[in-house]
Amino acid sequence: MKKPYYAVIFTNTRTEEDNGYSDMAQKIEDLARQQKGFLDFETAREKIGISVSYWETLQDIANWKANTDHLLAQQKGVSDWYQWYKVRICLVEREYEFLK
């Protein structure tokens, strides 16, 4: 990815019930991938969930946050799916990786 870019880190703990969460999570990821400025997405879940989406600009992030379908998912998250969450928006200036 061309640097710098932005990472939105969404950390959360879930409720016990699925209540349609799995289907909505896939729908939202698919929709995010279609948005202007979207770069990539990574997720992991154990006791806490961590999802990171990568974006070209802060405006792209704001547009995604205001997306009607995403707003619906956010509301369902508060009412049905999450016990707790935190969102962090970070500027990525440098990256490196290892692959064996």
PDB file as gemmi writes it, atoms N, CA and C in Angstrom:
CRYST1    1.000    1.000    1.000  90.00  90.00  90.00 P 1                      
ATOM      1  N   MET A   1       0.837  -1.176   0.000  1.00  0.00           N  
ATOM      2  CA  MET A   1       0.000   0.000   0.000  1.00  0.00           C  
ATOM      3  C   MET A   1       0.880   1.236   0.000  1.00  0.00           C  
ATOM      4  N   LYS A   2       0.442   2.211  -0.728  1.00  0.00           N  
ATOM      5  CA  LYS A   2       1.184   3.473  -0.798  1.00  0.00           C  
ATOM      6  C   LYS A   2       1.046   4.216   0.535  1.00  0.00           C  
ATOM      7  N   LYS A   3       2.155   4.638   1.093  1.00  0.00           N  
ATOM      8  CA  LYS A   3       2.149   5.318   2.373  1.00  0.00           C  
ATOM      9  C   LYS A   3       2.248   6.820   2.188  1.00  0.00           C  
ATOM     10  N   PRO A   4       1.732   7.597   3.125  1.00  0.00           N  
ATOM     11  CA  PRO A   4       0.998   7.145   4.298  1.00  0.00           C  
ATOM     12  C   PRO A   4      -0.450   6.789   3.945  1.00  0.00           C  
ATOM     13  N   TYR A   5      -1.069   6.010   4.810  1.00  0.00           N  
ATOM     14  CA  TYR A   5      -2.489   5.679   4.710  1.00  0.00           C  
ATOM     15  C   TYR A   5      -3.015   5.552   6.133  1.00  0.00           C  
ATOM     16  N   TYR A   6      -4.296   5.284   6.276  1.00  0.00           N  
ATOM     17  CA  TYR A   6      -4.925   5.265   7.594  1.00  0.00           C  
ATOM     18  C   TYR A   6      -5.438   3.878   7.945  1.00  0.00           C  
ATOM     19  N   ALA A   7      -5.379   3.556   9.232  1.00  0.00           N  
ATOM     20  CA  ALA A   7      -5.926   2.318   9.755  1.00  0.00           C  
ATOM     21  C   ALA A   7      -7.021   2.664  10.761  1.00  0.00           C  
ATOM     22  N   VAL A   8      -8.167   2.015  10.610  1.00  0.00           N  
ATOM     23  CA  VAL A   8      -9.242   2.116  11.595  1.00  0.00           C  
ATOM     24  C   VAL A   8      -9.234   0.797  12.352  1.00  0.00           C  
ATOM     25  N   ILE A   9      -8.893   0.862  13.633  1.00  0.00           N  
ATOM     26  CA  ILE A   9      -8.787  -0.330  14.473  1.00  0.00           C  
ATOM     27  C   ILE A   9     -10.039  -0.401  15.346  1.00  0.00           C  
ATOM     28  N   PHE A  10     -10.820  -1.448  15.146  1.00  0.00           N  
ATOM     29  CA  PHE A  10     -12.068  -1.653  15.883  1.00  0.00           C  
ATOM     30  C   PHE A  10     -11.872  -2.847  16.805  1.00  0.00           C  
ATOM     31  N   THR A  11     -11.781  -2.587  18.117  1.00  0.00           N  
ATOM     32  CA  THR A  11     -11.573  -3.613  19.124  1.00  0.00           C  
ATOM     33  C   THR A  11     -12.865  -3.765  19.912  1.00  0.00           C  
ATOM     34  N   ASN A  12     -13.273  -5.031  20.185  1.00  0.00           N  
ATOM     35  CA  ASN A  12     -14.573  -5.212  20.814  1.00  0.00           C  
ATOM     36  C   ASN A  12     -14.670  -6.514  21.587  1.00  0.00           C  
ATOM     37  N   THR A  13     -15.664  -6.562  22.463  1.00  0.00           N  
ATOM     38  CA  THR A  13     -16.106  -7.815  23.063  1.00  0.00           C  
ATOM     39  C   THR A  13     -17.566  -7.989  22.673  1.00  0.00           C  
ATOM     40  N   ARG A  14     -17.923  -9.218  22.359  1.00  0.00           N  
ATOM     41  CA  ARG A  14     -19.250  -9.553  21.841  1.00  0.00           C  
ATOM     42  C   ARG A  14     -20.202  -9.980  22.948  1.00  0.00           C  
ATOM     43  N   THR A  15     -21.486  -9.926  22.629  1.00  0.00           N  
ATOM     44  CA  THR A  15     -22.509 -10.541  23.469  1.00  0.00           C  
ATOM     45  C   THR A  15     -22.511 -12.036  23.173  1.00  0.00           C  
ATOM     46  N   GLU A  16     -23.268 -12.797  23.935  1.00  0.00           N  
ATOM     47  CA  GLU A  16     -23.321 -14.253  23.770  1.00  0.00           C  
ATOM     48  C   GLU A  16     -24.034 -14.674  22.489  1.00  0.00           C  
ATOM     49  N   GLU A  17     -25.093 -13.988  22.127  1.00  0.00           N  
ATOM     50  CA  GLU A  17     -25.951 -14.379  21.009  1.00  0.00           C  
ATOM     51  C   GLU A  17     -25.413 -13.850  19.681  1.00  0.00           C  
ATOM     52  N   ASP A  18     -25.617 -14.633  18.606  1.00  0.00           N  
ATOM     53  CA  ASP A  18     -25.199 -14.183  17.272  1.00  0.00           C  
ATOM     54  C   ASP A  18     -26.157 -13.129  16.726  1.00  0.00           C  
ATOM     55  N   ASN A  19     -27.455 -13.359  16.833  1.00  0.00           N  
ATOM     56  CA  ASN A  19     -28.478 -12.396  16.401  1.00  0.00           C  
ATOM     57  C   ASN A  19     -28.223 -11.806  15.022  1.00  0.00           C  
ATOM     58  N   GLY A  20     -27.736 -12.614  14.095  1.00  0.00           N  
ATOM     59  CA  GLY A  20     -27.490 -12.133  12.734  1.00  0.00           C  
ATOM     60  C   GLY A  20     -26.148 -11.458  12.540  1.00  0.00           C  
ATOM     61  N   TYR A  21     -25.301 -11.480  13.570  1.00  0.00           N  
ATOM     62  CA  TYR A  21     -24.003 -10.795  13.504  1.00  0.00           C  
ATOM     63  C   TYR A  21     -23.123 -11.319  12.364  1.00  0.00           C  
ATOM     64  N   SER A  22     -22.989 -12.617  12.251  1.00  0.00           N  
ATOM     65  CA  SER A  22     -22.077 -13.189  11.252  1.00  0.00           C  
ATOM     66  C   SER A  22     -22.452 -12.758   9.839  1.00  0.00           C  
ATOM     67  N   ASP A  23     -23.734 -12.815   9.517  1.00  0.00           N  
ATOM     68  CA  ASP A  23     -24.190 -12.395   8.187  1.00  0.00           C  
ATOM     69  C   ASP A  23     -23.918 -10.908   7.955  1.00  0.00           C  
ATOM     70  N   MET A  24     -24.216 -10.085   8.960  1.00  0.00           N  
ATOM     71  CA  MET A  24     -24.008  -8.647   8.806  1.00  0.00           C  
ATOM     72  C   MET A  24     -22.524  -8.318   8.705  1.00  0.00           C  
ATOM     73  N   ALA A  25     -21.684  -8.995   9.465  1.00  0.00           N  
ATOM     74  CA  ALA A  25     -20.244  -8.730   9.415  1.00  0.00           C  
ATOM     75  C   ALA A  25     -19.708  -8.971   8.003  1.00  0.00           C  
ATOM     76  N   GLN A  26     -20.138 -10.048   7.368  1.00  0.00           N  
ATOM     77  CA  GLN A  26     -19.694 -10.332   6.000  1.00  0.00           C  
ATOM     78  C   GLN A  26     -20.250  -9.302   5.018  1.00  0.00           C  
ATOM     79  N   LYS A  27     -21.512  -8.935   5.187  1.00  0.00           N  
ATOM     80  CA  LYS A  27     -22.131  -7.928   4.315  1.00  0.00           C  
ATOM     81  C   LYS A  27     -21.387  -6.590   4.413  1.00  0.00           C  
ATOM     82  N   ILE A  28     -21.066  -6.187   5.638  1.00  0.00           N  
ATOM     83  CA  ILE A  28     -20.386  -4.907   5.851  1.00  0.00           C  
ATOM     84  C   ILE A  28     -18.966  -4.936   5.296  1.00  0.00           C  
ATOM     85  N   GLU A  29     -18.270  -6.048   5.479  1.00  0.00           N  
ATOM     86  CA  GLU A  29     -16.928  -6.141   4.898  1.00  0.00           C  
ATOM     87  C   GLU A  29     -17.003  -6.045   3.375  1.00  0.00           C  
ATOM     88  N   ASP A  30     -17.927  -6.764   2.766  1.00  0.00           N  
ATOM     89  CA  ASP A  30     -18.088  -6.716   1.309  1.00  0.00           C  
ATOM     90  C   ASP A  30     -18.416  -5.301   0.843  1.00  0.00           C  
ATOM     91  N   LEU A  31     -19.288  -4.623   1.569  1.00  0.00           N  
ATOM     92  CA  LEU A  31     -19.670  -3.256   1.222  1.00  0.00           C  
ATOM     93  C   LEU A  31     -18.488  -2.297   1.378  1.00  0.00           C  
ATOM     94  N   ALA A  32     -17.714  -2.456   2.457  1.00  0.00           N  
ATOM     95  CA  ALA A  32     -16.542  -1.593   2.679  1.00  0.00           C  
ATOM     96  C   ALA A  32     -15.563  -1.714   1.519  1.00  0.00           C  
ATOM     97  N   ARG A  33     -15.372  -2.920   1.033  1.00  0.00           N  
ATOM     98  CA  ARG A  33     -14.435  -3.159  -0.071  1.00  0.00           C  
ATOM     99  C   ARG A  33     -14.831  -2.418  -1.347  1.00  0.00           C  
ATOM    100  N   GLN A  34     -16.086  -2.008  -1.454  1.00  0.00           N  
ATOM    101  CA  GLN A  34     -16.570  -1.291  -2.634  1.00  0.00           C  
ATOM    102  C   GLN A  34     -16.456   0.229  -2.491  1.00  0.00           C  
ATOM    103  N   GLN A  35     -16.092   0.708  -1.307  1.00  0.00           N  
ATOM    104  CA  GLN A  35     -16.070   2.147  -1.045  1.00  0.00           C  
ATOM    105  C   GLN A  35     -14.810   2.800  -1.594  1.00  0.00           C  
ATOM    106  N   LYS A  36     -14.971   4.056  -2.014  1.00  0.00           N  
ATOM    107  CA  LYS A  36     -13.830   4.852  -2.467  1.00  0.00           C  
ATOM    108  C   LYS A  36     -12.813   4.946  -1.337  1.00  0.00           C  
ATOM    109  N   GLY A  37     -11.547   4.706  -1.669  1.00  0.00           N  
ATOM    110  CA  GLY A  37     -10.474   4.857  -0.706  1.00  0.00           C  
ATOM    111  C   GLY A  37     -10.187   3.627   0.132  1.00  0.00           C  
ATOM    112  N   PHE A  38     -11.005   2.571   0.021  1.00  0.00           N  
ATOM    113  CA  PHE A  38     -10.758   1.354   0.776  1.00  0.00           C  
ATOM    114  C   PHE A  38      -9.501   0.674   0.248  1.00  0.00           C  
ATOM    115  N   LEU A  39      -8.657   0.189   1.173  1.00  0.00           N  
ATOM    116  CA  LEU A  39      -7.416  -0.481   0.782  1.00  0.00           C  
ATOM    117  C   LEU A  39      -7.384  -1.961   1.156  1.00  0.00           C  
ATOM    118  N   ASP A  40      -7.763  -2.287   2.388  1.00  0.00           N  
ATOM    119  CA  ASP A  40      -7.685  -3.686   2.818  1.00  0.00           C  
ATOM    120  C   ASP A  40      -8.423  -3.841   4.144  1.00  0.00           C  
ATOM    121  N   PHE A  41      -8.531  -5.116   4.594  1.00  0.00           N  
ATOM    122  CA  PHE A  41      -9.245  -5.432   5.822  1.00  0.00           C  
ATOM    123  C   PHE A  41      -8.626  -6.681   6.445  1.00  0.00           C  
ATOM    124  N   GLU A  42      -8.460  -6.662   7.779  1.00  0.00           N  
ATOM    125  CA  GLU A  42      -7.953  -7.813   8.526  1.00  0.00           C  
ATOM    126  C   GLU A  42      -8.789  -7.945   9.797  1.00  0.00           C  
ATOM    127  N   THR A  43      -9.014  -9.193  10.233  1.00  0.00           N  
ATOM    128  CA  THR A  43      -9.793  -9.393  11.452  1.00  0.00           C  
ATOM    129  C   THR A  43      -9.332 -10.645  12.189  1.00  0.00           C  
ATOM    130  N   ALA A  44      -9.505 -10.637  13.506  1.00  0.00           N  
ATOM    131  CA  ALA A  44      -9.188 -11.794  14.345  1.00  0.00           C  
ATOM    132  C   ALA A  44     -10.127 -11.757  15.545  1.00  0.00           C  
ATOM    133  N   ARG A  45     -10.499 -12.953  16.045  1.00  0.00           N  
ATOM    134  CA  ARG A  45     -11.378 -13.006  17.211  1.00  0.00           C  
ATOM    135  C   ARG A  45     -10.970 -14.147  18.123  1.00  0.00           C  
ATOM    136  N   GLU A  46     -10.786 -13.822  19.372  1.00  0.00           N  
ATOM    137  CA  GLU A  46     -10.638 -14.790  20.464  1.00  0.00           C  
ATOM    138  C   GLU A  46     -11.568 -14.281  21.560  1.00  0.00           C  
ATOM    139  N   LYS A  47     -11.018 -13.907  22.706  1.00  0.00           N  
ATOM    140  CA  LYS A  47     -11.854 -13.305  23.749  1.00  0.00           C  
ATOM    141  C   LYS A  47     -12.286 -11.901  23.351  1.00  0.00           C  
ATOM    142  N   ILE A  48     -11.411 -11.206  22.644  1.00  0.00           N  
ATOM    143  CA  ILE A  48     -11.790  -9.914  22.074  1.00  0.00           C  
ATOM    144  C   ILE A  48     -11.644 -10.011  20.563  1.00  0.00           C  
ATOM    145  N   GLY A  49     -12.390  -9.186  19.862  1.00  0.00           N  
ATOM    146  CA  GLY A  49     -12.272  -9.119  18.416  1.00  0.00           C  
ATOM    147  C   GLY A  49     -11.493  -7.878  18.032  1.00  0.00           C  
ATOM    148  N   ILE A  50     -10.675  -8.011  17.003  1.00  0.00           N  
ATOM    149  CA  ILE A  50      -9.934  -6.874  16.468  1.00  0.00           C  
ATOM    150  C   ILE A  50     -10.101  -6.902  14.957  1.00  0.00           C  
ATOM    151  N   SER A  51     -10.659  -5.837  14.418  1.00  0.00           N  
ATOM    152  CA  SER A  51     -10.788  -5.682  12.978  1.00  0.00           C  
ATOM    153  C   SER A  51     -10.100  -4.390  12.584  1.00  0.00           C  
ATOM    154  N   VAL A  52      -9.319  -4.456  11.524  1.00  0.00           N  
ATOM    155  CA  VAL A  52      -8.598  -3.282  11.058  1.00  0.00           C  
ATOM    156  C   VAL A  52      -8.940  -3.084   9.593  1.00  0.00           C  
ATOM    157  N   SER A  53      -9.439  -1.901   9.280  1.00  0.00           N  
ATOM    158  CA  SER A  53      -9.650  -1.547   7.873  1.00  0.00           C  
ATOM    159  C   SER A  53      -8.666  -0.435   7.525  1.00  0.00           C  
ATOM    160  N   TYR A  54      -8.218  -0.437   6.271  1.00  0.00           N  
ATOM    161  CA  TYR A  54      -7.197   0.497   5.821  1.00  0.00           C  
ATOM    162  C   TYR A  54      -7.787   1.381   4.732  1.00  0.00           C  
ATOM    163  N   TRP A  55      -7.481   2.682   4.819  1.00  0.00           N  
ATOM    164  CA  TRP A  55      -8.101   3.683   3.952  1.00  0.00           C  
ATOM    165  C   TRP A  55      -7.068   4.686   3.450  1.00  0.00           C  
ATOM    166  N   GLU A  56      -7.346   5.269   2.298  1.00  0.00           N  
ATOM    167  CA  GLU A  56      -6.440   6.263   1.714  1.00  0.00           C  
ATOM    168  C   GLU A  56      -6.457   7.581   2.481  1.00  0.00           C  
ATOM    169  N   THR A  57      -7.657   8.061   2.869  1.00  0.00           N  
ATOM    170  CA  THR A  57      -7.753   9.382   3.493  1.00  0.00           C  
ATOM    171  C   THR A  57      -8.716   9.377   4.677  1.00  0.00           C  
ATOM    172  N   LEU A  58      -8.617  10.421   5.498  1.00  0.00           N  
ATOM    173  CA  LEU A  58      -9.575  10.594   6.594  1.00  0.00           C  
ATOM    174  C   LEU A  58     -10.981  10.830   6.057  1.00  0.00           C  
ATOM    175  N   GLN A  59     -11.094  11.519   4.917  1.00  0.00           N  
ATOM    176  CA  GLN A  59     -12.413  11.744   4.319  1.00  0.00           C  
ATOM    177  C   GLN A  59     -13.050  10.427   3.893  1.00  0.00           C  
ATOM    178  N   ASP A  60     -12.255   9.513   3.356  1.00  0.00           N  
ATOM    179  CA  ASP A  60     -12.784   8.194   2.991  1.00  0.00           C  
ATOM    180  C   ASP A  60     -13.345   7.477   4.223  1.00  0.00           C  
ATOM    181  N   ILE A  61     -12.661   7.593   5.349  1.00  0.00           N  
ATOM    182  CA  ILE A  61     -13.124   6.992   6.601  1.00  0.00           C  
ATOM    183  C   ILE A  61     -14.436   7.635   7.043  1.00  0.00           C  
ATOM    184  N   ALA A  62     -14.516   8.953   6.981  1.00  0.00           N  
ATOM    185  CA  ALA A  62     -15.742   9.671   7.364  1.00  0.00           C  
ATOM    186  C   ALA A  62     -16.907   9.270   6.466  1.00  0.00           C  
ATOM    187  N   ASN A  63     -16.645   9.142   5.175  1.00  0.00           N  
ATOM    188  CA  ASN A  63     -17.702   8.723   4.249  1.00  0.00           C  
ATOM    189  C   ASN A  63     -18.197   7.317   4.582  1.00  0.00           C  
ATOM    190  N   TRP A  64     -17.278   6.411   4.903  1.00  0.00           N  
ATOM    191  CA  TRP A  64     -17.654   5.050   5.263  1.00  0.00           C  
ATOM    192  C   TRP A  64     -18.463   5.039   6.553  1.00  0.00           C  
ATOM    193  N   LYS A  65     -18.039   5.809   7.547  1.00  0.00           N  
ATOM    194  CA  LYS A  65     -18.768   5.860   8.819  1.00  0.00           C  
ATOM    195  C   LYS A  65     -20.196   6.353   8.601  1.00  0.00           C  
ATOM    196  N   ALA A  66     -20.413   7.229   7.617  1.00  0.00           N  
ATOM    197  CA  ALA A  66     -21.736   7.802   7.347  1.00  0.00           C  
ATOM    198  C   ALA A  66     -22.568   6.970   6.373  1.00  0.00           C  
ATOM    199  N   ASN A  67     -22.026   5.891   5.828  1.00  0.00           N  
ATOM    200  CA  ASN A  67     -22.756   5.025   4.900  1.00  0.00           C  
ATOM    201  C   ASN A  67     -24.011   4.477   5.586  1.00  0.00           C  
ATOM    202  N   THR A  68     -25.146   4.544   4.903  1.00  0.00           N  
ATOM    203  CA  THR A  68     -26.438   4.158   5.487  1.00  0.00           C  
ATOM    204  C   THR A  68     -26.438   2.722   6.016  1.00  0.00           C  
ATOM    205  N   ASP A  69     -25.952   1.772   5.240  1.00  0.00           N  
ATOM    206  CA  ASP A  69     -25.912   0.376   5.697  1.00  0.00           C  
ATOM    207  C   ASP A  69     -24.958   0.206   6.868  1.00  0.00           C  
ATOM    208  N   HIS A  70     -23.847   0.926   6.830  1.00  0.00           N  
ATOM    209  CA  HIS A  70     -22.886   0.858   7.937  1.00  0.00           C  
ATOM    210  C   HIS A  70     -23.493   1.466   9.204  1.00  0.00           C  
ATOM    211  N   LEU A  71     -24.252   2.558   9.061  1.00  0.00           N  
ATOM    212  CA  LEU A  71     -24.919   3.163  10.217  1.00  0.00           C  
ATOM    213  C   LEU A  71     -25.894   2.179  10.865  1.00  0.00           C  
ATOM    214  N   LEU A  72     -26.631   1.434  10.040  1.00  0.00           N  
ATOM    215  CA  LEU A  72     -27.556   0.424  10.570  1.00  0.00           C  
ATOM    216  C   LEU A  72     -26.787  -0.638  11.353  1.00  0.00           C  
ATOM    217  N   ALA A  73     -25.673  -1.107  10.806  1.00  0.00           N  
ATOM    218  CA  ALA A  73     -24.849  -2.107  11.492  1.00  0.00           C  
ATOM    219  C   ALA A  73     -24.299  -1.545  12.803  1.00  0.00           C  
ATOM    220  N   GLN A  74     -23.897  -0.274  12.806  1.00  0.00           N  
ATOM    221  CA  GLN A  74     -23.402   0.341  14.033  1.00  0.00           C  
ATOM    222  C   GLN A  74     -24.487   0.362  15.109  1.00  0.00           C  
ATOM    223  N   GLN A  75     -25.713   0.712  14.719  1.00  0.00           N  
ATOM    224  CA  GLN A  75     -26.825   0.739  15.676  1.00  0.00           C  
ATOM    225  C   GLN A  75     -27.114  -0.650  16.226  1.00  0.00           C  
ATOM    226  N   LYS A  76     -27.117  -1.672  15.356  1.00  0.00           N  
ATOM    227  CA  LYS A  76     -27.331  -3.050  15.804  1.00  0.00           C  
ATOM    228  C   LYS A  76     -26.186  -3.489  16.720  1.00  0.00           C  
ATOM    229  N   GLY A  77     -24.984  -3.026  16.439  1.00  0.00           N  
ATOM    230  CA  GLY A  77     -23.847  -3.360  17.285  1.00  0.00           C  
ATOM    231  C   GLY A  77     -24.059  -2.899  18.712  1.00  0.00           C  
ATOM    232  N   VAL A  78     -24.533  -1.671  18.867  1.00  0.00           N  
ATOM    233  CA  VAL A  78     -24.775  -1.116  20.200  1.00  0.00           C  
ATOM    234  C   VAL A  78     -25.935  -1.843  20.885  1.00  0.00           C  
ATOM    235  N   SER A  79     -26.999  -2.114  20.140  1.00  0.00           N  
ATOM    236  CA  SER A  79     -28.187  -2.707  20.765  1.00  0.00           C  
ATOM    237  C   SER A  79     -28.085  -4.222  20.957  1.00  0.00           C  
ATOM    238  N   ASP A  80     -27.363  -4.949  20.066  1.00  0.00           N  
ATOM    239  CA  ASP A  80     -27.443  -6.405  20.070  1.00  0.00           C  
ATOM    240  C   ASP A  80     -26.108  -7.150  20.157  1.00  0.00           C  
ATOM    241  N   TRP A  81     -25.025  -6.639  19.608  1.00  0.00           N  
ATOM    242  CA  TRP A  81     -23.853  -7.464  19.357  1.00  0.00           C  
ATOM    243  C   TRP A  81     -22.646  -7.229  20.249  1.00  0.00           C  
ATOM    244  N   TYR A  82     -22.482  -6.025  20.760  1.00  0.00           N  
ATOM    245  CA  TYR A  82     -21.262  -5.713  21.503  1.00  0.00           C  
ATOM    246  C   TYR A  82     -21.551  -5.379  22.954  1.00  0.00           C  
ATOM    247  N   GLN A  83     -20.678  -5.880  23.840  1.00  0.00           N  
ATOM    248  CA  GLN A  83     -20.693  -5.453  25.236  1.00  0.00           C  
ATOM    249  C   GLN A  83     -19.833  -4.203  25.394  1.00  0.00           C  
ATOM    250  N   TRP A  84     -18.805  -4.108  24.574  1.00  0.00           N  
ATOM    251  CA  TRP A  84     -17.846  -3.001  24.637  1.00  0.00           C  
ATOM    252  C   TRP A  84     -17.151  -2.895  23.289  1.00  0.00           C  
ATOM    253  N   TYR A  85     -16.817  -1.672  22.893  1.00  0.00           N  
ATOM    254  CA  TYR A  85     -15.934  -1.505  21.736  1.00  0.00           C  
ATOM    255  C   TYR A  85     -15.163  -0.201  21.837  1.00  0.00           C  
ATOM    256  N   LYS A  86     -14.066  -0.152  21.092  1.00  0.00           N  
ATOM    257  CA  LYS A  86     -13.241   1.045  20.988  1.00  0.00           C  
ATOM    258  C   LYS A  86     -12.786   1.153  19.538  1.00  0.00           C  
ATOM    259  N   VAL A  87     -12.767   2.377  19.012  1.00  0.00           N  
ATOM    260  CA  VAL A  87     -12.305   2.644  17.653  1.00  0.00           C  
ATOM    261  C   VAL A  87     -11.099   3.570  17.738  1.00  0.00           C  
ATOM    262  N   ARG A  88     -10.055   3.194  17.028  1.00  0.00           N  
ATOM    263  CA  ARG A  88      -8.856   4.031  16.944  1.00  0.00           C  
ATOM    264  C   ARG A  88      -8.585   4.294  15.466  1.00  0.00           C  
ATOM    265  N   ILE A  89      -8.238   5.526  15.141  1.00  0.00           N  
ATOM    266  CA  ILE A  89      -7.881   5.878  13.769  1.00  0.00           C  
ATOM    267  C   ILE A  89      -6.432   6.340  13.792  1.00  0.00           C  
ATOM    268  N   CYS A  90      -5.609   5.661  12.998  1.00  0.00           N  
ATOM    269  CA  CYS A  90      -4.163   5.873  13.048  1.00  0.00           C  
ATOM    270  C   CYS A  90      -3.609   6.164  11.663  1.00  0.00           C  
ATOM    271  N   LEU A  91      -2.608   7.000  11.599  1.00  0.00           N  
ATOM    272  CA  LEU A  91      -1.860   7.250  10.369  1.00  0.00           C  
ATOM    273  C   LEU A  91      -0.715   6.246  10.297  1.00  0.00           C  
ATOM    274  N   VAL A  92      -0.661   5.492   9.219  1.00  0.00           N  
ATOM    275  CA  VAL A  92       0.415   4.520   9.018  1.00  0.00           C  
ATOM    276  C   VAL A  92       1.465   5.171   8.119  1.00  0.00           C  
ATOM    277  N   GLU A  93       2.619   5.403   8.694  1.00  0.00           N  
ATOM    278  CA  GLU A  93       3.706   6.036   7.940  1.00  0.00           C  
ATOM    279  C   GLU A  93       4.747   5.048   7.494  1.00  0.00           C  
ATOM    280  N   ARG A  94       4.791   3.887   8.178  1.00  0.00           N  
ATOM    281  CA  ARG A  94       5.825   2.903   7.897  1.00  0.00           C  
ATOM    282  C   ARG A  94       5.272   1.524   8.199  1.00  0.00           C  
ATOM    283  N   GLU A  95       5.697   0.534   7.445  1.00  0.00           N  
ATOM    284  CA  GLU A  95       5.316  -0.848   7.713  1.00  0.00           C  
ATOM    285  C   GLU A  95       6.426  -1.774   7.279  1.00  0.00           C  
ATOM    286  N   TYR A  96       6.454  -2.947   7.866  1.00  0.00           N  
ATOM    287  CA  TYR A  96       7.366  -3.995   7.422  1.00  0.00           C  
ATOM    288  C   TYR A  96       6.746  -5.327   7.793  1.00  0.00           C  
ATOM    289  N   GLU A  97       7.195  -6.399   7.188  1.00  0.00           N  
ATOM    290  CA  GLU A  97       6.666  -7.718   7.467  1.00  0.00           C  
ATOM    291  C   GLU A  97       7.698  -8.781   7.281  1.00  0.00           C  
ATOM    292  N   PHE A  98       7.395  -9.964   7.801  1.00  0.00           N  
ATOM    293  CA  PHE A  98       8.219 -11.144   7.656  1.00  0.00           C  
ATOM    294  C   PHE A  98       7.348 -12.236   7.055  1.00  0.00           C  
ATOM    295  N   LEU A  99       7.869 -12.984   6.132  1.00  0.00           N  
ATOM    296  CA  LEU A  99       7.157 -14.118   5.542  1.00  0.00           C  
ATOM    297  C   LEU A  99       8.151 -15.239   5.324  1.00  0.00           C  
ATOM    298  N   LYS A 100       7.856 -16.402   5.860  1.00  0.00           N  
ATOM    299  CA  LYS A 100       8.763 -17.551   5.712  1.00  0.00           C  
ATOM    300  C   LYS A 100       8.282 -18.433   4.592  1.00  0.00           C  
TER     301      LYS A 100                                                      
END                                                                             
